[in-house]
């Protein structure tokens, strides 16, 4: 099976990177590993972000200047966005060039390439069989195709609005909602609006700055400044370059909590997991609650390469009576993709 990285090794076209952030660093690291970094002949930024600067030894240019200099080129999109103006610009340049968005994971080092697919083919097939409806299977297949090809059209084909996810979820009177990765309170407000029968809200956020905003923005909720994991105690997080706060073996110490520990035997009816690559650990720390009460689960599955197959397999191992749906909201990358388990 040929993947994007193999295609880049074989092509004679010049390559340009669109973006200069953490995603670009990861893509460059893979290109260097493959011996294809020398094919990158330009780096450009969005209109208004060019400025007078360099990145990885290249002058940061405008798209127009790179296009004029290189002509027929391959563009690698190095960031994700759901902003309409960014999406419109990406569609514009993709109509004039080959454009791919390499699927480098937000966390972890395993890139979902052809070799990775071959090594995990049985698990991928098993997870696909768990999917509850045709749209879930289409979304699953297209996500795998996107991982291998970097072609964002696969994601666009299966994107649905948030309302499609909400239709799958039923929450009764006096329900408890647990928001893991509550950020500044945006999802608490959203879920309260969509599911008005929620009466108890527990929101967990590890980042101190986000937690202060969460406190300012959220009323009548139990707010916890900690990292959700599979054990109650002390763990470590990063506070350096990168996206979000995530658990690691060393770094800044922080309190860790589990869903089972927070609830202490009381029920939850809806749990949202969007915890920067710690979804599997957070599920392990919810096992007693899940087995006893079978809450509805909304589980982000885009942080690590293994999430697309590993998370549904683990959920199914705890309770095989869940119906597991997969939905992708409009986004240039596979972010905003989650399992809905009911």
N, C-alpha and C positions, 0 to 999 in steps of 0.2 A: 504494500500500500504506500503510495507516494504522499508525502505531506509537504507543507509549506517550506520547511527548512531544506528538504531535498530539492524542491523546485528552485529555491534561491541559490543553492550550490550549482545547479545546472544552467541557470540563466546567464545570458550575456548582456542583459539590460543593466543600465546603471540603477542604483537603488537610492532613494531619498527617505529620510525619516521625518515624520510629521509629529513634533512634540519633543520636549526636552526635560521631562520629569523622571520619576522613579521607573515608570514603565519603559521609557527609552533606555535607561541603564540596564534593565533586565534583558531587553531585546538585544542590545549591543553585546552583553555578556554571552548570549547564546551565539550570536554571529561570530564573535571572536573564537568561541569554542569550536565552531564548525569551520573556521578558516575562511569565512565569507565577509568579514568586516571591511575588507578592502573594496568591496563592491559598493559600499555606501559612499556616494559622491556628493551628497548634500544633506543639510538638515534645515528644516524651516518651521516656523511657528505660525500661529493664527494671526490674522490681521490685528494690529495693535499690540502684539507681544514680541515683535522682532527685536527691537531695540538694538543697541550696539554691543553685542556680546558673542561669545563663542561657547560651544558645547562639545565635549569630547574631541577637541582639536579641530572642529569645523566652525566656520562663521555661521551664525544663525541668520538665515535669509528669509525673504518672503517667498510664498509659493510661486508668484509670478517670476521672480528672479531665478529660482531653481528650475522652473519649467523652461524658461528661455535658454538657460545654460545647458540643461541635460536633454531636453526634448522628450523622446519616448522613454519613459522611466517607470519603475515600480515604486509605489509609495507604501511605506509601512506606518500605519497609524499606531501611535505609541501611548495613547491615553483613551479613557472612556468618558462619555458624556451623554446626557439625555436632553441637553439644551437645544431648542429648535434651531437657533442660529448656527450652532456648531454642526448639528446634523445636516442642515442645508448646505453648509460649506463643504462638508465631507462628500455629500452626494454630488456636488458640483465638480470637485476635483476627481472623483471616482469615474465620472462620465468622460474625463479627458485622459485618464491614466489607469493602469492596473493598480488597484488598491487592496491591501490586506491589513488585517489587524491581528498580529501574532498573539496567540493565546498563551501568554506567560502568566503563571499563577500569581495572585496577590501575595500569597504566603506559600512557603515550601519551595523546594528546588526542582520538583518533578514536572517537566514540561510534557504536556499531552501530545506527543508526536507519534509517528507510526510504530516505533519500537515500544513505547509505553502502551499503546493500544494492544499490540500483540501480547504483551506481558499480562494484561488485565482483561483480555477478551472474554473470559468466562464470567468474571464478575460484572462486566458491562452488560453482557447478555442476560444475566440473572436480574440485574436492576431493571432492565427494560421490561422484563416479564412482569415485574411488580406494578408497573404503571397502570392506572385505573381506567384511562379512556384513550380514545384515538388521538386527541390533541396532546395529551401527555406523551404518548409514544412518538408523535411527530416532533414535539419540542425536544424530547430526549435525543432522537436521531439527528435533528438539525444542530443541536448543541455539540454532539460528538463530531459531526461534519465540520462545524465551525472550528472546533479545537484543532482538527487535523489540517484544515485548509487555510484558516485565517480569513475566510470569506464571510463578511458580515451580512451578506444577503440571506444566508441560512437563518440568521437570527431574526431578520426583518420579516421573513415568511411566517414565523410562528408567534410574533409579538402580539400581545393582547393588553387591553387596558386593565387597570386595577380592579374595576368592577367585576371582571370575569373571575378574579380570585375570590372576591367577597361573596359571590353567589354560591361558592362551594362551602362556605362556612356558616354554621348556624350556632348562635349563642343564646341560651335561655335566660330567664330572669335571674337576677342576683348572681351573676357570673363573676368569676375571678379571672382577670387577665394579667399575665406575666410578660413584661416587655424586657427582653434580654438584648442589650445594646440599644438603650433608649435614646442615646445621643442627647439632643437638647429638648426632647419632648415632642418632636414632630409626629412620631408614630403613635404615641399615647393619645394625642389629640385626634389623629386620623381614625384610630380604632374606636375611640369613644364616640366619634361622630357616626361611623359606619355601624357599630354595634351598641346601640343605646342601652341595652339591657345589662351591660357591664356595670357592676356596682363596686367592685374592689379592684384596684390597680396596684401592682407591684412592679417597679421599674428599676433596672440595674444598669449602671453606667460606670465604667472604670476610669475614664479620663476626667481629671479634676476640673478642668476648664469647662468641659461639656456638662459635667455634673452640676456646676454652679448655675449654668443656664437652664438645665433641667429643673432645678429647684425654683428658679424664677418663673418658668413657663408652665409649671404643672401644679395643680391644686388637687387636694383630696386624693392623694396617692401615697403609697409607702415607697420612699426613694432610698436606694442603696448605692453607695459609692464603693464598688468592688468589682473584681473581675469574675465572671461566671466561668466555672470549670467543673471538674469531676471530683473535687475534694475541697472541703472547708478548711481554711488555714491561711497560709502565706505562700504567695508565688511571686514571679518576676515578670515585668513588662518592659517593652522598649519605650524609650522617650526620644528616639533619634529620628533620622530621616525615614520617611515612609508614610504609608496610609493607615491611619487608625492606630489604636493601642491593642497590641496582641501579646499573648503569653509566650514566654521563652524561658530557657534554662537559667539565665542569669540576667542581671540588670537591676532596675529599680524595684524594690519590694512593694507589694500591694496585697491587700486582703483578698482572698479568693472565697467564693461562696458557691453552693449548689442549689438547684431548684428544690431538691428534697429537703435540704437543710433550711431554706427560707420558709417553705410551707409547713414543715414539721408535722406532716400528716394531714393537713387540711387540703381540700381539693383545689385544683386549677381546672379551668374550662377552656382556656385559650392561651397558648404560649407562643411567642414570637422569638425566633433565634436568628440574630444577625450580629455575630460576635467575632468578626475579624479572624476567621479561620479556626475558632475554638468550638465550632458547632458540634463536632463529634464528642468532645469532652463534656460540653454542656448537656448533650443528650444522655450521656452516661450518668451525669449528676442528677438527671431527672427520672431515672429508671423506676424508682418506687412509685412516683406520682403517675407516670405514664401507665405502668402496669395496673395500678389500683383504680385510676379514674378515667383513663383514656381521653385526655384533653385534646382538642383540636390543636395541631401543630403547624406553624408556618416557619419553614426552615430554609434560610438562605443557603445556596449551594454553588457559589461562584468563587469562593476564596481560595480553594485548593483544587488541584487537578483531580484528586480522588473523590471529591464531594459528590459528583454527579452519580456515582455508583455506590460509594461507601455509605453515604447517609441513608438512602432508602433501604439498603440491605440491613443496616443496624436497626433502623426503626422497625422493620418487618420481623427482626429477630426478637424484639421485645414484645410486640403484639402483632400477630399476623392477621388480625381482623381490621387493621387500618386500610382504608382506600387511599392510595397515595397518588396525588395529581402533581404534575409539573407545569409551571407557568412562567413565561418570560415577558416582562414589561418592556416597552420600547426603550432601547438603549443601544448605543453603538457597539458596546461589547456585551459579554454575557452577564454583566452585573445586572442586578434586579431580576434574578432568576431564583425561584424558590419552590420547594415542595410544600404542598398543602395536604395535610394528613387528617382525614376525618373518619 
